[in-house]
Amino acid sequence: MSETINLGLPFIEASQAQKHVTHNEALLGLDTLVQAGVKDRDLTAPPGTPSDGDAYIPASGASGDWNGKDLNLAVWQDGVWKFHNPKTGFRVWVEDEAILAIWNGAAWVDFFATVASLQNMSLLGVNTTADATNKLAVSSDAVLFNHNGNGIQTKLNKNSTGDTASHLFQTNWSGRAELGLTGDDDFHLKVSPDGSSWNESILVDKDTGQVSFPRGALVERHLPASVDVAGGAEWWGPADHMTTSYTTGSGQTLVQDRIYFSTFFVPRPLDLIGCFVSLYGASTTPGALLRTGIYELGTPNGNNWDIGNRVADFGTAVADAAGNKIFTLANAQRIEPGWYITAMGVSGAGAKAIYGRWLTPGCTRYYPHNSGTAARPRMNGPSVYLYEGSCNAEITGGLPSSWAKNPVTDANTTNNWVYQFVFPKWREV
């Protein structure tokens, strides 16, 4: 009996009797071969109780009723096994492996292993579902990008400067860290505790390559544990690890109604919780008050510096009695990295305070002074301290939120110390 070339289905002969038998046999062959699916392709012996229509691919070394039918399509029909010899290009769904197998002329192979390229696909999900935003989605324990003989690069290309090209790291779909070009062409690294509020940790300028730490750099402190001595989680004194101190200084008679400003640097976010001033000499003015606070350091203004916004007003303490005047804020004030100045003044006459000599890197500003044999370098501005007179209202009534006046005088010296009267109290964040 003749048959079709590709599927091997029997033809009905012109003079054939019982044509329906041949026709039905061809239909059964089509039922097996068209939209083909098999239960398994790894068995070498037929299953014990197949159901009518069950199909398999006998593995190499097949035995029993499958003997000599390795890699054929075997289907259980009408109580017997019927076999179909595969032709190149036959495609079969393998149920137990959930793959589409294709006959390449010598073996059944995973169809997708034969795909050389996938071009212009709108979505691709690997072990997950891609969507309109995440057009490529992968759910996996690891993702490997391997070289093709030499080096390898991954590229993230954004459309314009204001767009973002970054890697976002998440916990349960909530952002925790992001690095890349976020909103400009500088390189950023930022972190978040909740996916909503973000703290920028590292910034690299695209033009200069300069690295900055917007939130400061936390340097391990090796200090005694007690705040009553020098360190620990709370301490009085410099906020940064680079400021050094030279003794406790000498006494300074404070001019009545004068505010003294002294600079310091904060390298990382800290909580400001208080301060103290050592008033070793009482004011001779009954009822005199001592007031302290902290401002941002403003911009240079001639030989002086403007005073920025107020950060804290510690309030007042009596100044007509000597002693350590300790101030405590009702609520800690978070201080961000930057330059700041302490402010301190007494509304009465004759008060004396002990200053600490601080050497603060970044404060030094030299200029040539005098001439001839008297020539010498001199420093000014916040290298030492600034002061402003006629400030009774600011001392007794409260420090203004911003300082409208510019300190009229700077204290000059030929050494490199900041004369600090106010010693802030800090707590690590």
C-alpha positions as CSV (number, residue, x, y, z in Angstrom):
1,M,0.0,0.0,0.0
2,S,1.4,3.4,-0.9
3,E,1.6,6.2,1.7
4,T,2.3,9.9,2.0
5,I,5.9,11.1,1.8
6,N,6.2,13.1,5.1
7,L,3.9,11.5,7.6
8,G,3.7,8.0,6.1
9,L,-0.1,7.9,6.1
10,P,-1.8,5.3,3.9
11,F,-3.5,6.2,0.7
12,I,-6.8,4.7,-0.3
13,E,-6.4,2.7,-3.5
14,A,-8.9,3.1,-6.3
15,S,-10.1,-0.5,-6.2
16,Q,-9.6,-1.1,-2.5
17,A,-12.3,-2.8,-0.4
18,Q,-13.2,-1.6,3.1
19,K,-11.8,1.9,2.3
20,H,-12.9,3.1,5.7
21,V,-10.3,1.0,7.4
22,T,-7.5,2.7,5.6
23,H,-9.1,6.1,6.1
24,N,-9.5,5.5,9.8
25,E,-5.9,4.4,10.1
26,A,-4.8,7.6,8.5
27,L,-6.9,9.6,10.9
28,L,-5.3,7.8,13.8
29,G,-1.9,8.7,12.4
30,L,-2.9,12.3,12.1
31,D,-4.3,12.2,15.7
32,T,-0.8,11.2,16.9
33,L,1.4,13.3,14.7
34,V,-0.5,16.6,14.5
35,Q,-0.2,18.7,17.7
36,A,1.9,15.8,19.0
37,G,2.5,15.3,22.7
38,V,4.2,12.4,24.5
39,K,4.1,11.4,28.1
40,D,7.8,10.6,28.4
41,R,11.0,10.1,26.3
42,D,13.2,8.3,28.8
43,L,11.6,4.9,29.1
44,T,13.2,1.8,27.5
45,A,10.2,-0.5,28.2
46,P,6.5,0.2,27.7
47,P,4.4,1.2,30.7
48,G,2.3,-1.6,32.2
49,T,-1.2,-0.1,31.8
50,P,-1.3,2.6,29.1
51,S,-4.5,4.4,28.2
52,D,-5.7,4.5,24.7
53,G,-4.0,7.3,22.9
54,D,-1.0,7.6,25.2
55,A,2.2,8.3,23.3
56,Y,5.8,7.9,24.2
57,I,9.3,8.2,22.6
58,P,11.1,4.9,23.4
59,A,14.6,5.7,24.6
60,S,17.7,4.1,23.1
61,G,18.0,0.4,23.9
62,A,14.2,-0.1,23.9
63,S,12.9,-3.6,24.7
64,G,9.7,-5.6,24.8
65,D,7.0,-4.3,22.4
66,W,9.3,-1.3,21.8
67,N,12.2,-3.4,20.7
68,G,13.9,-1.9,17.6
69,K,11.8,1.3,17.8
70,D,14.3,3.5,19.5
71,L,13.4,7.2,19.3
72,N,10.2,6.5,17.2
73,L,6.8,7.9,18.2
74,A,5.0,5.1,20.0
75,V,1.2,5.4,20.6
76,W,-1.1,2.9,22.3
77,Q,-4.2,2.5,20.0
78,D,-6.8,-0.2,20.0
79,G,-4.8,-2.4,22.4
80,V,-1.5,-2.4,20.5
81,W,1.5,-0.2,20.1
82,K,1.8,1.7,16.8
83,F,4.9,3.4,15.7
84,H,5.8,6.4,13.5
85,N,9.3,7.0,12.3
86,P,10.1,10.7,12.9
87,K,11.1,13.0,10.1
88,T,13.4,16.0,10.4
89,G,11.5,18.9,11.8
90,F,8.9,16.9,13.8
91,R,7.9,18.7,17.0
92,V,6.6,17.0,20.1
93,W,5.6,18.4,23.5
94,V,7.2,16.2,26.2
95,E,4.8,16.3,29.1
96,D,7.0,15.2,32.0
97,E,9.8,17.7,31.1
98,A,7.5,20.5,30.0
99,I,9.6,21.1,26.9
100,L,9.1,21.2,23.2
101,A,11.4,18.6,21.5
102,I,12.3,18.7,17.9
103,W,13.8,15.9,15.7
104,N,17.0,17.1,14.1
105,G,17.4,14.0,12.0
106,A,19.5,12.1,14.6
107,A,18.0,12.9,18.0
108,W,15.2,14.6,19.9
109,V,16.6,18.0,21.2
110,D,15.1,20.8,23.2
111,F,13.6,23.2,20.7
112,F,14.9,26.3,22.4
113,A,18.4,24.9,22.4
114,T,18.3,25.1,18.6
115,V,17.3,28.8,18.5
116,A,20.3,30.8,17.3
117,S,18.9,34.3,17.9
118,L,15.8,36.1,19.2
119,Q,15.4,39.5,17.7
120,N,13.0,42.4,18.5
121,M,11.0,40.5,21.1
122,S,8.6,42.8,23.0
123,L,8.8,40.8,26.3
124,L,10.9,38.0,27.8
125,G,10.4,36.4,31.1
126,V,12.7,33.7,32.5
127,N,11.0,31.7,35.2
128,T,8.7,34.6,35.7
129,T,6.4,37.0,33.9
130,A,7.7,40.1,32.1
131,D,5.5,43.2,31.8
132,A,5.3,46.6,30.1
133,T,7.8,48.1,32.6
134,N,10.1,45.1,33.1
135,K,10.4,43.9,29.6
136,L,13.1,41.5,30.6
137,A,12.4,39.7,33.9
138,V,14.5,36.9,35.4
139,S,13.6,34.8,38.5
140,S,16.8,32.9,39.5
141,D,19.3,32.1,42.2
142,A,22.0,33.7,40.1
143,V,22.5,35.4,36.7
144,L,25.7,34.8,34.8
145,F,27.2,37.1,32.2
146,N,30.4,35.4,30.9
147,H,33.1,36.7,28.6
148,N,33.3,35.6,24.9
149,G,37.1,35.3,24.8
150,N,38.3,38.6,26.3
151,G,36.7,41.2,28.5
152,I,33.0,41.9,29.2
153,Q,30.9,45.0,29.9
154,T,27.4,45.6,31.0
155,K,25.9,48.9,29.7
156,L,23.1,51.0,31.0
157,N,22.3,53.8,28.5
158,K,19.9,56.6,29.4
159,N,18.2,59.1,27.0
160,S,19.3,62.4,28.5
161,T,21.1,64.0,31.4
162,G,18.0,64.3,33.6
163,D,17.1,60.7,33.3
164,T,18.4,57.8,35.4
165,A,20.7,54.9,34.7
166,S,21.2,52.9,37.9
167,H,21.2,49.7,39.7
168,L,18.5,49.5,42.4
169,F,18.8,47.0,45.2
170,Q,15.6,46.0,47.0
171,T,14.3,44.0,49.9
172,N,10.8,42.7,49.3
173,W,10.4,45.2,46.4
174,S,11.3,48.2,48.6
175,G,14.5,50.1,47.6
176,R,17.5,49.9,50.0
177,A,20.4,51.0,47.9
178,E,20.9,52.6,44.5
179,L,24.1,53.4,42.5
180,G,24.5,55.1,39.1
181,L,23.6,58.2,37.3
182,T,20.4,59.3,39.1
183,G,19.0,62.5,37.7
184,D,22.3,63.9,36.3
185,D,25.6,62.7,35.0
186,D,27.5,62.5,38.3
187,F,27.9,59.1,39.9
188,H,25.8,58.6,43.1
189,L,25.5,56.0,45.8
190,K,22.5,56.3,48.1
191,V,20.8,54.1,50.7
192,S,17.3,54.0,52.2
193,P,15.9,52.4,55.4
194,D,12.3,52.2,53.9
195,G,12.4,52.8,50.2
196,S,11.0,56.3,50.5
197,S,13.6,58.5,52.3
198,W,17.1,58.3,50.8
199,N,20.5,59.3,52.2
200,E,23.3,60.0,49.6
201,S,26.5,58.5,50.8
202,I,29.0,59.0,47.9
203,L,29.0,61.5,45.1
204,V,31.6,61.5,42.3
205,D,31.8,64.7,40.2
206,K,31.7,63.8,36.5
207,D,34.0,66.7,35.5
208,T,36.7,66.5,38.2
209,G,36.4,63.0,39.5
210,Q,36.3,64.5,43.0
211,V,34.7,62.2,45.6
212,S,32.6,63.7,48.3
213,F,30.6,62.2,51.2
214,P,27.4,64.2,51.5
215,R,26.5,62.4,54.7
216,G,30.0,62.5,56.1
217,A,32.5,59.7,56.8
218,L,32.1,57.7,60.0
219,V,35.6,57.2,61.5
220,E,35.9,54.8,64.4
221,R,36.5,56.6,67.6
222,H,39.1,55.2,70.1
223,L,38.2,57.1,73.2
224,P,37.3,56.4,76.8
225,A,33.7,55.1,77.2
226,S,32.5,57.7,79.7
227,V,31.1,61.0,78.6
228,D,32.4,62.5,81.8
229,V,35.9,61.9,80.5
230,A,36.1,62.3,76.7
231,G,34.2,59.9,74.5
232,G,31.8,57.0,74.0
233,A,28.4,57.4,72.3
234,E,28.1,60.9,73.8
235,W,30.9,63.4,74.3
236,W,31.6,67.1,74.6
237,G,34.1,68.8,72.3
238,P,35.1,68.5,68.6
239,A,32.7,66.7,66.3
240,D,35.4,65.5,63.9
241,H,38.3,63.2,64.5
242,M,40.8,65.6,62.8
243,T,40.5,68.4,65.3
244,T,43.2,68.4,67.9
245,S,43.4,70.3,71.1
246,Y,46.2,72.1,72.9
247,T,45.6,72.4,76.6
248,T,42.5,74.1,77.9
249,G,43.8,77.5,77.0
250,S,43.8,80.5,79.2
251,G,41.1,82.8,80.7
252,Q,39.5,85.4,78.6
253,T,37.7,88.4,80.0
254,L,34.4,88.7,78.1
255,V,33.4,92.1,76.9
256,Q,29.8,93.0,78.1
257,D,27.1,92.5,75.5
258,R,29.5,91.0,73.0
259,I,28.8,87.7,71.1
260,Y,31.9,85.6,70.4
261,F,31.8,83.3,67.4
262,S,34.1,80.3,67.0
263,T,34.2,77.8,64.1
264,F,34.1,74.0,64.1
265,F,33.5,71.3,61.5
266,V,31.0,68.4,61.6
267,P,32.1,65.5,59.3
268,R,29.0,63.2,59.6
269,P,25.4,63.4,60.8
270,L,25.4,63.8,64.6
271,D,22.8,64.6,67.3
272,L,23.5,67.8,69.2
273,I,22.2,67.4,72.7
274,G,23.8,70.3,74.7
275,C,27.0,72.2,75.5
276,F,28.9,73.7,78.4
277,V,30.9,76.9,79.1
278,S,33.5,77.2,81.8
279,L,32.8,80.6,83.4
280,Y,35.7,80.7,85.9
281,G,35.1,84.4,86.6
282,A,31.6,85.7,87.6
283,S,30.2,88.8,86.1
284,T,30.2,91.8,88.4
285,T,26.8,92.8,87.1
286,P,24.0,91.5,89.2
287,G,21.5,89.4,87.2
288,A,23.9,89.1,84.2
289,L,23.1,86.3,81.8
290,L,25.2,83.9,79.7
291,R,23.7,82.8,76.4
292,T,25.0,80.2,74.0
293,G,23.9,78.8,70.6
294,I,25.1,77.4,67.3
295,Y,24.8,78.9,63.8
296,E,25.8,77.7,60.3
297,L,29.0,79.4,59.1
298,G,28.0,81.7,56.2
299,T,30.1,83.0,53.3
300,P,33.2,85.2,53.4
301,N,32.5,88.9,53.6
302,G,35.7,90.9,53.2
303,N,38.0,89.9,56.0
304,N,35.1,88.4,57.9
305,W,32.5,85.8,57.5
306,D,28.7,86.2,57.5
307,I,26.7,84.2,60.0
308,G,24.2,81.7,58.6
309,N,21.0,80.3,60.0
310,R,20.6,79.4,63.6
311,V,20.9,75.7,64.4
312,A,20.3,75.8,68.2
313,D,19.7,78.4,71.0
314,F,20.7,76.7,74.2
315,G,19.1,79.5,76.3
316,T,20.7,81.3,79.3
317,A,22.4,80.6,82.5
318,V,23.3,83.0,85.4
319,A,26.6,84.7,84.8
320,D,27.0,86.5,88.1
321,A,28.2,83.2,89.7
322,A,31.2,81.3,88.5
323,G,31.2,77.6,87.4
324,N,30.7,75.2,84.6
325,K,27.5,76.3,82.8
326,I,25.9,73.2,81.4
327,F,23.1,73.4,78.8
328,T,20.9,70.6,77.6
329,L,18.5,70.7,74.7
330,A,15.0,69.4,75.4
331,N,15.1,67.5,72.1
332,A,18.3,66.4,70.3
333,Q,19.0,68.4,67.1
334,R,20.3,66.5,64.1
335,I,23.3,68.2,62.6
336,E,24.3,67.5,59.0
337,P,27.9,67.6,57.8
338,G,29.3,71.1,57.3
339,W,30.9,74.2,58.9
340,Y,29.3,75.7,62.0
341,I,30.1,78.4,64.6
342,T,29.3,78.5,68.3
343,A,27.9,81.8,69.7
344,M,28.4,82.9,73.3
345,G,28.0,86.2,75.1
346,V,27.4,87.7,78.6
347,S,25.0,90.6,79.3
348,G,27.2,91.8,82.3
349,A,30.7,93.1,82.8
350,G,33.7,91.3,84.2
351,A,32.9,87.7,83.4
352,K,35.8,85.4,82.4
353,A,35.7,82.2,80.5
354,I,38.3,79.5,79.8
355,Y,38.8,78.7,76.1
356,G,40.1,75.5,74.5
357,R,42.7,75.8,71.8
358,W,41.4,73.7,68.8
359,L,43.4,73.1,65.6
360,T,40.7,72.5,63.0
361,P,42.0,71.6,59.5
362,G,40.4,73.7,56.8
363,C,40.2,76.9,58.9
364,T,43.6,78.2,58.1
365,R,43.7,81.5,56.1
366,Y,47.1,83.3,55.9
367,Y,48.1,86.7,54.6
368,P,51.3,88.7,54.6
369,H,51.5,91.2,57.5
370,N,53.8,94.1,58.1
371,S,57.1,94.6,56.2
372,G,60.8,94.6,56.6
373,T,62.1,92.9,59.7
374,A,58.5,92.9,61.1
375,A,57.2,90.8,58.1
376,R,55.3,87.8,59.2
377,P,52.4,85.6,58.2
378,R,49.1,86.3,59.9
379,M,45.7,84.5,60.0
380,N,42.2,85.9,60.3
381,G,38.6,85.1,60.1
382,P,37.3,81.9,61.5
383,S,40.8,80.6,62.1
384,V,40.4,82.1,65.6
385,Y,37.2,83.8,66.5
386,L,34.9,86.6,65.4
387,Y,33.0,88.8,67.7
388,E,30.1,91.3,67.5
389,G,29.4,94.1,70.0
390,S,26.2,95.7,71.3
391,C,24.3,92.4,71.5
392,N,22.3,92.8,74.8
393,A,19.0,92.1,73.0
394,E,20.4,88.9,71.5
395,I,21.8,87.7,74.8
396,T,18.9,88.5,77.0
397,G,16.0,88.1,74.5
398,G,17.2,85.1,72.4
399,L,19.4,84.5,69.5
400,P,17.8,85.5,66.1
401,S,17.0,82.8,63.6
402,S,19.5,84.5,61.2
403,W,22.2,86.9,62.0
404,A,21.6,90.2,60.2
405,K,24.9,91.8,61.4
406,N,28.3,90.9,60.1
407,P,30.9,90.5,62.9
408,V,32.8,93.8,63.0
409,T,36.1,92.5,64.1
410,D,38.2,89.3,63.7
411,A,40.9,88.2,66.1
412,N,44.2,87.8,64.5
413,T,47.1,85.6,65.6
414,T,50.3,84.0,64.3
415,N,49.4,80.6,65.6
416,N,46.9,78.2,64.2
417,W,44.4,77.7,66.9
418,V,40.6,78.2,67.2
419,Y,39.8,79.8,70.6
420,Q,36.7,77.8,71.5
421,F,34.6,78.9,74.4
422,V,31.5,76.7,73.9
423,F,32.0,72.9,74.0
424,P,29.1,71.1,72.2
425,K,27.8,67.8,73.5
426,W,27.3,65.2,70.8
427,R,25.6,61.8,70.4
428,E,26.3,59.3,67.6
429,V,23.3,58.8,65.3
